[in-house]
């Protein structure tokens, strides 16, 4: 299965009236609760059902989450309880399942033998109910954690299992959500990990699934070929039978939001539900078909029209062998069923050209025949009624229409109506009609002269943007020999002269359009012996200095640029003592440009500074910022940005880095974001970590931002340089040491005496039999250690940890990335016994977290040891994974005591997750 970028979007609605209901309720009413068993399922009370499953006999199983039960609906529509006594707890193993305590089941699955598996998420285990009704624990011990691979599943620890699936050989798959892994339990009870390395994220495609980063696991299914598919951050990811993971990206799902559950039919289609209330089908070509749901959050559509169907947080989905779709409509407290459509028009190949004939075939079933066609225009999130062209009327099963002439590309919906003489059915097909071609080249900076602009030599970020080619293919050429197919063209300005760009747009059979533009690069007005540097840029100000060797005491004028556009000119005449001390005239050569409100618009602005009248761009440019409008009330202050040094990575090599925390003046928790990363690297905002492998060589300008709960924000930028595979061009006065090597982790420190406070990137290597060095992974050495600071190693933030799981253990080396410098004690043998020796001041072995009182009322008090000098993140979540509160600690003490508010969290079980570097612990907290 391959990803198809820009996949054809087909939204398929359908409806029936009268006796033929396409959407119906099969269990539950508007009553939230439990009113007994052995009654019609449509008269039974459910309480936020999370999941459904269907066995080979057509019995329907329901995870009746807030009733702490699993219910069964038989072919006659009668509901019974098959597991759980209604008590939120963990008990009853070895006895009748209906007398056992089950804590908020969130997923169910049935194997071919009729065994029922239940995700007992609150108790961190999976329960098994035999056909005879006996309950046992199939996986997990009841305690949160990660352990037990290659052993008995009942002795292994899980952490918040949230989804289940069973293959044709009765292997059980468990989405071990808080462990960021998928586990497999064989019929004889052996557990292993089949996906996930324990790191939350989205990376590792085209490699072993066990080395990939996965997270947000909400839905999981196996197809007929035993490939495993699951939802991972708006993607459908696949693990094939060889254990290789890939991503099946569906762009429309990213737009349509919040995919949660997934099922598969025998034709290779996926049925995906969104918590926003939509039900989709994704076919093998990547086309997205909307089966039901709309922007109305509520309950509608039963026995009426599915194009007005509405759901409230649907969470679970399952298919039976007849193609019926069962949906756990959680906050409508119902299980609903969709049946196949009676009238279905064929897809139309996109794009359709203006004035072009359009033909389709309407397929029918159950004695229906097509009778008429109407139409409307569509957007992704709303429907707009427009007048109907006279050419868009037809009858019969194979109609032909003529597309209208339009100025903008538009999605149109053709509505096919059919009847069997008594009942009516409708179905929609959506396609895009292209606009009349009108290609333009927009210049940045803009100019009053059409088609041309003039810039000073070395002006940064000059560009040409091709527009008017929606849905077409772009090809452009430049007079300097450059070519490309991208929408944006970067214009070099280092050489004086004129550059001419010509672009064409080919839109299938719709024709070709051409346009040209010119950029004149002019010499600077004045030349001088200039020097200058940008030393700071955030949402408060843009700061630097500029100086002329020939006019040592003259304050220069500086132009501030946003991209290539000059937005301000000011004098660099502020005094700085360090400039005076370093021989920069009288020291009055600094400037500070306060960011205006116009730049605080939530968009990325790339700021540079240039000496006015020259082409000299100050060193340290550019700096990129993303700033939100300042809060309009109160005295809330924005977070204070940390100092960030440039980072380096190597192409195709595993990379990790922990970014330092911002400081909030009010001490509130912060939300982080990072923009500008290469696509194959991922940023985990709660942990402030960058992970993944970069596959594009170059320097990337990244913008790191933080926002407090009141909306005040700040940002800072830094450069990430990705080196080719064999670069060794980095030099420095390095010193470093491997002071701990064990079976799972390698630790040490390294610094550059010439730049004592700048962190370095180190890479892990082993030696091939040929003597060549094999590069494995890299990380930024920026963890703080008190002993390093005391020993005069700059600010002490120069330590690192590198995982070595699964690597050859004969000889391990660590060197500064891009250099030939090997840290002392390289090479070294890993100690497979996991013993270690300590050198210098190392951290105590193991993160230790203790609750100071449990149960709790309105706050959680916690004591942390074993993370001295390290950053710590605390996250308190409820049983559904929703964030209650969090706390960032930039540098922990030897014994760290913290208090987190419980806020408005409901009484019940909470989870406190403590993360420090690669160590993580989760504790249960009971709120009274």
N, C-alpha and C positions, 0 to 999 in steps of 0.2 A: 504494500500500500504506500503510495507516494503522496507527498503534500503537493497540492496544486495551488500556487499563489494566485490570488485574485480569482478564486474559484467562483463559478457561476452560482448566483444566489437564486434559489427557487423557493418561494414561500408558498406552501400548499395548505389551503384551508378547505374544510368541507363541512357540510351540514345536511341533516335530514329532518323532516317534520313528520308528524303523525305517528304511526306505529313503529317505524324503523329508526330507533334511537342509536346514533353513532357515539354518544357520550352518555354514560350513566353512572350512578352510584351503586356499588355492590356491597359496601359495608359502611356503617356509621351514619349518623344523623347530625343535626346541628347541636345535639347535646354533647357537651364535653364531660366525660366521666366514664363510669362503669355501672351498667344497669343489669348485669347478669349474662348468663350463657344459655345455650339451647333455645335460642330464639332466632328469628330471621335476622341476618347480618345487617340488613337495611334498617332494622329497628334498634340495633345495639349501639351503646355509647362507646366511643373510642376517645383516647386522650393523647393528642399530638402523635399520631403514628409516624414513625420515621422510615420504615422500610417494608417491602413486600417480597415474597418469593412464591413460585408456583412449582409443585412437584409434577412427576410424570403422569399422575392420575388426574391432574387438574385442580387439586386442592390448593387453596390460597392461604398463605401464612403471613401474619401481620405482626411486626414489631410494635406493639401498643405501648409506646415508650413511657409515658407518664402514668399509665396504669400498672407498670412494672410486670407486664405479662406478654406472652406471645399467644396470639389468637389464630384459630384455623376456621376457614369458611369452606364447607364441602360443596359438592356439586348441586345439592338441593338448596344452597344458600343459607344453611344453618351455621351459626357461629358457636365455637367452644373455645375454652382455654386449654392450651397444650403445655404451657410452662409458666411458672410464676404464681405466687399466691397473693399478689397485690402489695407485698411488702418490699420496700426499697432496702435490699440487703444482699448478703451472700451466704447461702446455706442450702442444705438439702441434698448434697451430692450422695449418690447411691440409693436414693429413694424416689418416690413419685415426683415427676417434674412439676405437677400442679400444686405440690405442697412446698416447693422450694422457693427461696427468696432470690429474686433476680433484680439487679439494680439498673433501671432505665435501659432496656435493650434497644440498640440502635440499628442492628442489621440482622438479617436471617438468611440462611441458605440451606438447601436440601440436597443430599447426595442420592445416588441411584438406589441405594439400599433403603431409603426412607428415613435416614438419620437427619435430624434437624439440628443445625448449628446456630447459636445465638451469640452475637457480640455483646457481652456483658461489660460495656465500656467503663462504667464507674468502678467496677471491680477488676479492671485490667486483665480480663480473661475471656475465653470463648467457652461456652457451655455446649454440651451435646445431649440431645434427647433422642433415645432410641425409639424405634416403632412401638416398643412395648410401653413407652412412657417413662423410662428411668432416666434421670439426669445425672451427668458427671461433668467434670471440667476437662475439656479436650486440650486446652492450651492456656498457660498462665498460672500464676500462683496466688493471684489476688492482690499482689503488691506491684506497684509501678516500677519499671526498670527495664534494662535490656541485658539479657543473658540467656544461655542455654542452647545456643545453636549446636547442631549435630548431636543433640541429646533428646531426652524425652520431653515432648511439648508440655506435658503437665508439670514439669519442673522448671520450665523456662519462664522468664518474666517478660511481660508485654507492657506497653504504655499507651492506654487509650485506644484500643482497637475499635475501628469505626466502620469498616466495610468487610464483607465476606464474599467469597466465590468458591465454587466447587467444579473441578474438571471432570471429564468422562471417566477417569480412573479413580475418582473419589479422593483426589488430593484436595485439601482445604487450603485456600489462600486467605491471608489476614492482612488487611491494611493497618499496620501497627503505627498509627498516625503520629503520636508524639515522639516516637523513635525514628521517624522519617525513613521507614523501611516497609517492605512487603515480605511477610514470612510465609513459608509453606509447611504444612503438616501432612505427612504421608498417612495412608490408612493404618499403618502400624505405629503411628504416634511419634515419628521422628520429625523434629523441627529444624528448618534452615532458613537463611535469608536469601531471597531471590532477587531483590531490588533494594537499592538505597544503601548509602554508606554512613547513614546517621546524621548527615548534614542537611539541614532544611534548604531547599532551593530548587533550581531547575537547570541541570547541567548533565553532561555525560553522554549525550546522544552519540550513537554509532559505536559505543564501547560496551564493556560488560555492565549489565544492569546493577550489579552489586557495588560498582564504583561510582554510580551516578548519584547526584543530589536530587532528592524528591521531597515534596511537602504538600500540605493541604489535601491529603488523600480523602476523598469523599465518596467516590463511586468506583466500582471495579467489576469487570466481566471477562469471561473467556469465550473466544469464538469456537467454531467447529473444528478448527485446526489446532486448538489448544494454545493459541497466542493469547497472552494476557493484556488487557487494555484497562487503563485507569485514568481518572481525571487528576491533572496536576497543573494548577494555576492557569486555567482557561485553555489548557491543551489536553488532547487525548494522547497519552503516551502508550507505547506498545513494547512488550517484552516477548520476543519470539522464542521458539523452542530451543534455540542455541544460547539463550540468555543475553542476547544483544538488545539494547534499549534504543528506541527512536521516538521522535515526536511527530505526531500527525497534527499539524497546525491547521486550524480552521479559522481564518480571519474573522468570519462573521460571528463565530462564537465569542471572540474577544469583544466584539461590539455589543452583542446581545446580552452579555453579562452573566456571571455567576453560574456556570454549569456545575451541577452537583452530582446527579445520579446518571448511570449509564447502563444500557442493556444492548444486546446484539441479536439480530435475527439470522436466519439461515442463508440469506442472500448477501451477507457482508455489510448490511446497514447497521448503523448505531442509532439508538433512540436515547436522546440526552434531555434531561430536565434541568431547568434553571430555577433557582430559588426566587427569581423575579416573576415566576408564574408562567413560563413558556415551556412547551414540549416541542423538541426538534427531532427530525431525522437527518442523519448525515450519511450520504450514500458513498460507495467506494471511491468515486471520483472527487469527493470533497464538496459536493453540492449540499447546501443546507435547506431543508424543507421544514417549514413551520407547520406542525400538526395541530397545535392548539394554544390558547392563551392570548392575552392582549394586555394593554397597559392598565386595565382595571384590576385592582387587587381585591378579590372577593370571591363570590361563588355564583357561577352561572354556566349555562350551556347544556345542562342535562335535559335530554329530550327535546332540545331546541336547535340552536345553530352553533356549531363549534367555532365559527369565526367570531362569536362573541363569548366564547368560553373563558372562564376566569378561575384562577387557582390562588391559594394563599400558602406560599412557601412549600411547594411540592418538594419532597426530599428523597423519596424512594421510587424505583421503577422496576418492573419485571414484565416479561413476555411469556405467553403460553405457546403451545405448539400450533395454535390456530392463528397466530398473529395478533391476538388481543393484547393490548397494552394496559397494564395495571399501574396506577399512580397513587402513591401515598400523599394525598392532599392534606398535609399535616395540620395546618391551622384552620382548615375547614372540617377537621376531625372525621374525614371520610377516606375510603378507598374508592377510586373511580376507574372506570374501564372505557377504553377507546376501541372501536372495532373498525375494520378496513373500510375505505371509502367506496361509494357506488359509482362516481363519475370522476375521471382523472384525465385532464388534458396533458398532452406531451410537452416536454421541455422545448424551449425555443433557444437556438444558438445565439449567444451574445457576441458582439453587439449587433443590434439591428440598425441599418443605415436609414436616414430620413428618406421617405418616399419609396422604401423598398417593400415588396410584397412579403407577407408573413403567413406561413402555413403551419397548421398543427393538426393533430389527430386526438379526438376525445375518446378515451377507452372507457367502457362501461361494464357493469356487472349486475347480476340479480335482475335482469330484464329491463334495466333502465336504458333510455335512449336520450341523446342530447337534443334539446329543443331551442335554446337561445343563448346568446353571448352578450354580455355588457362589459364595461371596463371602467377603471379609475386609475389615477396616478398614485405612486407610492413613494415614501421615503422609509428609511430604516426604522424610525421611531414614531411616525405618525402617518395618517392617511389623509390626502387632500382630494376632495371631489372637484373635478373639472368638467367642462362641457365636452360632450362626446363628438368626435369627428364623424361625418356621415359615412366615411369609408370603413368604419369599425362596426358594422352590423353584418351578421351572417347567421345561417342555420346549418344543421347537419353535423355529421361526425368529422368532416375534413374541411373546415372553413379556411378561407383566405382573406387576410386583411391587408391594408396598406398603411405603413407607418407614417406618422405626421412629420412635418418639418418643424423642428424646435431649436431654440437658441441654447439650451442647456441640456446636458445628458439627464435623462429622466427614467425612473423605474415605472413601468406600467403593469397593471394587473388585469388580465383577462379572466372573466368570471363565466365558467361554463355551467349551465343549468340543464338537468336532465329529469325525466319522469318515467315512472312505470305505469302511468295512468291513474294512480291513486296517491302516490307519494312523490315528493320532489327532492332533489339532491343538487348541491352546488359544490364546485371546486375551482380553485384559483391557480393560475400560473403567472409568475412575475418575470419580466425580462427588461433589459435596458435598451432604450433607443438613444443612439448617439446624436450629439448636436452637429449642426453644420460646421465643418472644419474652419477654424479661425485661429491660426497659430500666431503667438506673439512671444517676443523675447523681452523680459523685464530686466532692467539694469539696476544694480545696487552698488554704489549710490545712484539714485535717480538723477535725471537731468532734464532741463526744460527742452533741450534739443531732442526730437524723437529719434530713437534708434542709436543714440551715441551718448557717451559720457566721458568726462575728463577727470583724471585723478592724479595726485602727486606720486612720484616714484616711492615705492615701498609702502603705499597705503595697504593696510591689511584687509582681508576678507572681502575683496571686491568679487562680485559674482554676477552671473547671468542666469536667469530662471526661465525655463521654457514652460509656457502655459497654453491652454487650449487644445491639449492632446489627451484628454481623458479617455482611457480605454484604448489608446493607440500606441504605436511603437515610435520612440524618439531616436534619432541619429543626428549627432552634431559634429562639426569639424571646426578647428581654429586655424588661423593663418600661421600659428607657430608649430603646426603639425600635430596638435593634440586632437583626439577624437573621443567620443563617448556616446553612451545611450541614457545617461542620467538626466533627471529633470533640472538639477542644479549644476552649474558649471563654475568651478573655481578659477578665477583669473589671476595669473601671476603678474606682479607689478614691479619686479626687481629691475627690469630693463626698460629704458626709455624707448617709446615707439607706439605704434598703433596695432591693436589686435582686432581681427575681424572674425566673428563667429557666425556660422550658418547652420540652421537646424531644420530638419524635416520631420513631419509627423505622418506616419502611415497607419491608417485605421482600417485594416482589412480591406474589404471591397468598397469601403466608403471613400477611398481616394487618398491623396497626399497633399499636404500643405507645407510651404517653405517660408522662413523668415530669417533676417540677419540683424546683427547688432555690432557696434564698434566701441572699443574702449581705448581712449588715448591716454597713455602714461607720460605725463609731463615731468621735466626736470624740476628739482626744488628751486625756489627763488633764491635762497642763500645757502652757502656752504660754510661749515665751521668744524672745528675740532671738538666734537660733542661727546658727552658722556651722560649717563643717566640710568636710573633703575626704578622699577616698581616694587615696593617692599610690602604692599598690603592692598587687599581689595575684598570688601564684604558689603553687606547691605547698609552699612553706615557710611563708608567712604572708600575712595580710591586714592591711594597714597604713593608718593615717590619723590624723586629729586632729579634735577637736570642741571648741567654745568657745561660751560664753554672754556676749554683750555686757553683760548686766546683772550678771553674776557673774564678773568677769574672771579671778579667781584660783581659781575652783572647778573641780575635776576632775569632769567629767560622766560619767554612766554611758552606755555605748553598747551597743545590741543588735546582734548579728551575725545576719543573716538568710540562709538558703539558700532562694532563691525567696521565698515569703511566710512561711516558718516560722522563728521565732526559735530559733537553736541555741546561743547563748551570750550572756551579758551580762558586760561587763567595764568597768573604770574607764579613762577616757582621762586618765591621770595621769603619763605618761612625759614626760621633758624633751626638748625639741628647741630648739636654739639659734636656728634660723630663725624659729620661732614667737615667741620672745622678741624677736628683732630686728625682727619685723613687727608688734609691738604687741599680740600675743595674750597679755595678762596676764603671768604669771610664766613662761610657756613650758611649763608642765607640763600639756599637753593632748593628748599623742599616745598612741596605743595600737598594740599589735601582737598580733594573734590568730594563734597557731600552729595550723596546720591539723591537726586530729586524724586518726587513722588511718581513722576512719569516713568521711571525705570522700575518702580515697585508694582509690577503688573502681573506677576506670576510667570512671566516668560524668561527665557534664557537670554542674557545680554552679555556679549563678549567685548570687554573694555580694554582699550589700549591707550597709550599716550605717545604723542609725537612732539618734538620741538617745533614750534610754529615757524613756518617759512623754510622748512627743511624736509628731508625724507628720513630723518633719524627717528626710529621707533625705540623708545626706552626699553632697555633690557628688563626681563621679567614680565613683559607683555606677551600674550594677553592674559587677563584674568576674567573668568566667567562667573556671573552671579545670577541667581534666581531669587527674586525678592517679592514677597507678598505685600499688599497695602498694609500700612500700619493700623493696628486697632484704633478705633476712634474714641474709645472711652477708657477711663481708668489710668493707672500709672504703671501698667505692665511693661516691663522692659524686654527687649528681644534677647535671645540667647547670645552668648559670647563665643565667637568662633575660635577653634584651636589653630595652632600653626601647623601647616601640612607641608612636608617636603615632597619633591618629585619621587615617584615610584618607578620601578622597572620590573619587567617580566620577560620571559622568553617564549617565542611562538611555539604552540603545540604542547607546552609544558604546564602541568598543573600548578596553579598559583593561588595564594591566599594572603589576605591582609586584614588586620583589624584597624579600623579608623578610630582616632581618638574622639572622645565625646565632646560636645559643646557644653558650656556651663550656663545654666539658667539662673539669672539673678534672684528669682523667686523660689528656686529649688524645686520646680515642678518637672514632671516627666516630659520628655521630648520625643517627637516623631521625626525620624530621619529619612532622607532620600538622597540618591546619588544619580546624576544625569551624565550622559556622554560615554558610558562604558561601551567597549566593543560588545557585539551582540552575544558572544559565547561566554562572557563573564557575567556573573550574577551578584547582586547586592542583597544581603539579608539585613533589612532595616533594623529589626529588634536587636540583633547582635552586632550591628555595624561591621559586618564582614564582607569582603569581596572574595569570591571563590570561582573556580572554573579554569578553562584553558583558552587563551587568546590565539586566534588563527590569522590575524591580520597584523603585519609589521607596520610600525609607525608610532607617532606620538599623539596621544588622545588627551584633550583638555577636559577634565572632569569637574563637575560642580557638586559640592557636598553641602547639604542644607539641613537645618533643624527648625522645627516649629513647635511652639509650646501650646498648651490646651486652649489658650485665649487667642491664638492666631498670630502672635508675634513670631517672626522668623528671621533667620540670618543664613548666609551661605558663604562659602569660601571655595576656591578652586585650586587644583593642583594637576600636574601632568603625569600621565602614565605612559612610559615608553616601552614598547614591545620590541625586543631585539630579535633578529634572525637566529636560526638555530646555532650558528657557529661564531657569534660575535664575542670577541674578548678585547674590547676597546676601552673598558672602564679602568681608570687608574686612580690611585690614592695611597695615603699612608695608613694602611689597614693594620688592625690587630684584632684577633678573634680566637675563640677557644671552644672546643666541644667538651662540655663539662659533664654530660650525662648521656649515655647511650644504652637503651634497653630494648626489649623485644617489640614494643609498640610505638616508641617515641624517642626522638633525638632532640636534645636541648643544648643551647649554647648562647654565645653572645659575640658580637662583632661591631666595630666602630671604625671611623676614619678620623685620625688625629687632626687632619687638616680641616675637617668639617665636624667638629665634636658633637653637635646636636642634631645632625642629619641622619635619619635611619637608613640603613642599607638593606638591599634585598639579597638573600642567600639562596643557593640552589643545592639540592641533594643529588649526588652522583654515585654511580657504581662503576666498576671497571669491567669491560668486556674481556673475553679470552684473548682478543687481539691486542689488548693494552689500551684501546680507545676508551674514553669516558662516556658513559651513558647518562644523560640528564633525565631526572624523574619529575621533580616538582620544586617549587620555590615559594618563599614566604618573606614578608617584610619583618625585619628584626627591629620591632618598635615597642616591645613589652618592657615595662619598667622593672628594674631590680635595684634595691637599695644599696647592695654591696658594690654594684657598678658605679653608682654615683659617688659613694664614699671613696672608691678607688680612683676617682678623677676621670672616669669615662664619660665625659660630657654630662648630659642631664640624666644619665642612667637608663634611658629608654632605648636599649640596644639588645635585648634578649629575644630569643625565638624558640619555637617548638615546631618540629617537623615530624608528622606521622610516618612510620616506616613499615606499616602493616603490608604484608604481601610482597615486599621487595626482597631481592637477594640479600642474604645476611653475611656474605663473605667479607666484603670491604666496603665501607661507607665513607664518602667524602662530602665535605661541604665547602663551597667556595663563594666568594662575593660574585653575584650575577654580573656577567659581562666582563669579568677580569680573570686573571690567572692565579689570584690569591686563594690558597687553601687554608682554612682555619687550622690552627694547631690541634694536634691529636687526630688529624686526618692522614691516612685512612684509619678506620677503626672497625672492629668486628662487633656486630650486635650480640648482646647477651640474651640467648633464648630462654634463660631461666627467669628473666625479668628482674634480676637483681641489678643494682646499680651502685656506682660510687659517686660521692659528692665532691665537688671542687668549688671553692668560693662559696657564696651564700646562695644556695638553691632553696626552692620552696618546699614546704612540708609535703609529703606524698599524700595526695588525695584531697579533694574538696570535701569539706565537712559542713553540713547545714543542720541546724537544730531549731525547732520551733520552741519559743518561750511561751508556752501555754497553748493548749488545743483540747477542746473546741474554743472558738473565738466568737466575739460579738461584733464590734465595729472596726477592729483593726487586727492585723497579724504582726506579731513580733518575732524576729528571726535572728539567730546568731550564726555567723559564717567564719570558718577558719580554713586555713590552707590555701589562701589566695592573696597573701600579702603582696602589695605593690601592683596587683593585677586589676584590670577592669572587671567589674561584675555587673551582670544584668539580672534583675528580679522581675518576674512576670507572674501575676496572680490572675488565673482564669477560672471561669465556671465550668460545669460539666459539659457544656456544649462548645467549649473552646473560646468563648467570648472573653475579651480582655476586661478585667475588673480594675486593675491598677498595675503600675510598673515603676521601677526605680533604676536609674543608672548610677553606678559608682565608678568614677574614673580610676581611682587608685585606692584599693582596699587596705585597711590596717591589718595588724596581726590578728586581732579579734574584731570583727565588724558586726555591729548590732544595728538593725534597721527596723522601721515600722512602716507597714503599707496599709492604707485605708481600704476597708471592704466596700465602702460606698453603698450602693443600692442593690448589691447582689442578694438574691433570694436565699433563705436558709437552705442548707444542704451542703453537698460536697464541693470544695474548691481545690484547685491545684496550684501549688507554688513551685515554679521552675526557676532554678538558680543556675546561671551560666557564667563560667569564667574560662576564657580561652577555649580549649577543646574539651573541657570538663563540664558536665551538666548533671544536676540532680533534680528530681521532682518529688515533692512531698504532698500528701493529702492533708487538707485543712477542712475541718467541719465547722460551718457557721451555724450557730444556734438561732 
